[in-house]
Amino acid sequence: MSGLTAIHQPNFFPWMGYFDKIRRADSFVFLDAVDYPRSGSGGMGSWCNRVRLNIQAEARWITCPVKRMGLGAPINQVLIDDDQPWRSKLLRTLDANYRKAPRYAEAMAVLQPLIQLPQTHLSTFNITVIKTIAAELGLKTRFLLQSNLPSEGKATELLTSLVRAAGGNAYLAGGGAGGYQQDALFSSHGIELVYQEFSPRPYGDATRFIAGLSIIDYLMHDGRPLDAFME
């Protein structure tokens, strides 16, 4: 199988740009077997377990708490900390801040079962959420797991290995990838490098639009299939 392959960590209710990458790709590989990304000194916060929402007209973090793991723990071994009532807290946050949104009822019909999903592993939870919302947005991309594919190397070598394992002939890179990947390696492996070049487009009330929020915000205010929204 040939085509455009995108690769990304399984993020927590990710933003529009993440789903635009899924929309553009023929195959999307969840990078679930690399080290869990961390921010700060020893913390577990990352895009894998937190994202921003419009809370009182400001972009503020919502978080899925996870149990502390040692350095080098892969994403697919990280466990959700359900000793904390984060699910009910998130549902209350959505009700308090989005109940007047035009598609609140329709969005919650999708989101509430996902938020209450009885899953202990963060990556499995996130992947289920992403695939469900992708289907809701009319996306038909083929999804694959890094952990189920033969691959080797690190950094760019790992990416080229996964593109080949997915049967792709081109790699879809995010807009900020140029600073850390070795572009020449793709051509040396016969893989075309394509940059996403995503620019957030306002939806809903343009005067209240905040770029970079979770896809939850889009579902609340618009929710059209992405191909229709991107026309």
N, C-alpha and C positions, 0 to 999 in steps of 0.2 A: 504494500500500500504506500503511495506517495502522497505528499502534501505538506502543509504548513503545521509545524508542531510548536506548541507553547508549553512552558514548564514553570511551575510556581509552587511555593509552599502552600499547604491548605490553610488559608487564613480564616479568621472568625468574622462571619457576616461581612465579607469584604466590600470594597467600594466599587463604584461604577466601572472604573478603569480595569479592574480585575475581570469583570464580566464582559467588557468589551474585548479583552484578550481572548476569552473563551469564544466569543462570537466570531472573531476573525480566524481562529485556528481550526484546522481539520481534526487535530488530536491535541488533547490537553493532558499533560502528565503532572500528577500531584507529587511534588517533591517531599515525600513523607519519611524517608529514611536518612536524611541528613541531620546534623546536630540541631537541636532546638535552638532557635535564635534568642538572644537575650539582650536586654537593654540595661544600661547601668552596671553596677558592680554586684554580680551574683543574683540579680533579680530575675524573675520569670516573665516579666512583661514583654510582649512583642505583638506584631500584627497577627500572630497565630492565636492569641487569646484576648485581644481587645481591638476596639475600633471606635470611631467617633460618631455621635448622633447629635441632632439639633436639640439641645436641652436648654430651655429658657433663652432661645435665640442665640445660643453660642455652641460652638463645636466642642463637645465634652466627651470624655472617654466612658465607654461601658466595657466591663471586663468579665470574662469567664475565669474564675479563679482556678489555678492548677496547683497540684502538689509539687513541692520542690523536688527537683531531680539534680543529680550530679552533673558536672560539666561533661559534655560529650554525649549526653543522652539523646537518642534520636527522637524526632517529632512524634513518630508513631508509638512511642512508649510513654508519652506524657499523659498523666491522668487528671481528669477534672476533679476539683475539690468540691464535692457536693455536701460537705459539712457546712459550707456557707450557703445561705439561701439566695444565691445569685439569680436563679431562674424566676422566682416570684418577684424579686426586686426588679429585674429587667421588664417583666410584664407590667408592673406598676409604673415604671419609667415610661414605657410606650403609651400607656393609657393617659398618664398625666401630660405628656408632651405632644401626642399625636392624635388624640381622640377627635379633634376637629378637622383633621386632614381629610381631603375629599375621598380617599380610598381606604380609610382606616379599617372598616369592617372587612373588605376584601383582603387587605394585607394581613390582618390578624388571623383570618381563616387559614392562611398559609403559615404564618410565623409562629402562632401559639403552639401547634403540635411539634414544630421543630425545636422551639425553646424548651419544651417539656420532654424532648426525646430522651429516653432512659439509656443513655450511652455514657460509659465511663472513660473512654479514650478520646482525647481532644481531637486527634486527627480524623478519626472515624466520624465523630460528631460534625466537625467542620465540612468534611467531604459530603456527608449526607445533606447538610444544609445547602452547600454550593450546588450540588447536582439537582436538588429539588427546586431551588430558585431559578437555576438555569433553564430547567424545563418549563417553569412558569413563564419565563421570558422568551420562550419559543426557540431556545438554542438547542441544536442537535449535534453538538460536538461529541466526538468519541473521547471518553475519559479513561485514563490509565493510571496505575500506581507505580511509582518508582520501585517500590519494594517487590513488585511482581515482574519487573523487567531486568534482563541482564544488563549490567552497566559496570563501568570502571572509571577510575581516576577521580579527580576533585576539580572544583571550580569549572572552568570552561571545558576541560576534558570530559567531565561528567556530563555536561550539557550535550556535547556532541555525541557521546556514547548513548544517551537517552533518546536523542533524535533518531539515531540509526535504529535503536531497539524498537522505537515506535513505528518504524517504517517510513519516516519522514525524509524529505529532501530539502527542507527549509526550516529555519528556526525563527520564531517570532519573539524578539527581545523587547522588554519594556523600555520606556523612555529614559530611565536612569541607569541602564545597564552598561553604558559605555565606559564608566569609570572603573569597572572591576573585571570585565570579561575580555578575553584576548580575541579580538575579531578575526585575526588572520587564521586562527585555528579552524574556524568554520569552513573557510574556502579550501584549506588544506585537506579537509575531510570530505570535500565535495558537497558541502551544505551551504545553501544560500542564506544570508543573514538579512532578516527583514525587521525594521524597527516599527513598533506599534504607533508611536506619535499620537497618543490619545490626548485630546483636549476636553475637559469637562464642559458639558453643555447644560445651561440652566433648564430646569423643569419646574413645574408648579408655579408659585408666585415668585417671579424673578427678583422682586425686591427683598425677598427673604431667603433666597437660595444661598446655600453654603457649599462650596466645592469640597470634595474629598470625604464626604460622609459615607456611612455604611449604605449598602444597597437597600437596607430597610427604609431609608428616607425616600428613595425613588419609588419603592412599592407603595408607600403611603400617599405620595403626591401624584404619581403618574401610572407606572405599572404596565405601560404598553410593551409588547414584544420589542426587543432591542433593535431589530432590523427596521421596524417602523419608526422608532424614536430617532435612529441615526440617519434616516433618509434626508 
